[in-house]
C-alpha cells in the first residue's frame, strides 16, 4: 500500500511538472545604444570650405582694408560662417562670447550681423544680435541645425563682424580680439 501511494504521488508529481512546463513562456528584448557625433566647423574664406578651428586663437578673419591702418571712425568687416559637420547627429545651440583680447583694443567696438548669404554685403541682414560692444564684451546665442540626412553637413549661418574705431583711437595701437563659439548639442 505504501508503494502504491508513493507510485501515485510520483505520477501526480510528473504530471504537475509537465503541466507547469507547458504554461511557462519567456520573452526577451535588447536595446542597443550608440552615442551620436557632434562637430562644429567654420569658414573664414568663402562660406563653402569649412575647417575645424577647435583651439584659440582659431581661424584668422580677413577684414576689409584698411584693418592694419585704422583711424578714428573707420569700420572694417570680416565674414565668417558656422555649420555642423556631416555626420553630426544633433542640432546645436551656439553661444558666442568675446574672449580676453591681446594687446590694446580700447576705442574699438564691434557689431555682429547675421546674413542670408556669405559676405558682409551679400544677401539680407536677418538679425543684429550684438551692436557696438567693446572687443572684449558681448555675448549672443543662436541655433544650428544638423544635416538632413545626417550624412550631410548642416546649413551654415553666415555672420559678419564689423569693427569700428572710436574717436579716442591712439596712433600705433595694436591688439587682437578673440571670439569663441561654443556649440552644445540639443
Secondary structure, 3 states (H helix, E strand, C coil): CHHHHHHHHHHHHHHHHHHHHHCCCCCCCCCCCCCCCCCEEEECCCCCCCECCCCCCCCCCCCCCCCCCCCCCCEEEEEEEEEECCCCCCCEEEEEEEEEEEECCCCEEEEEEEECCCCCCCCCEEEEEEEEEECCCCEEEEEECCCCCCCCCCCCEEEEEEEEECCCCCCCCCEEEEEEEEEEEC
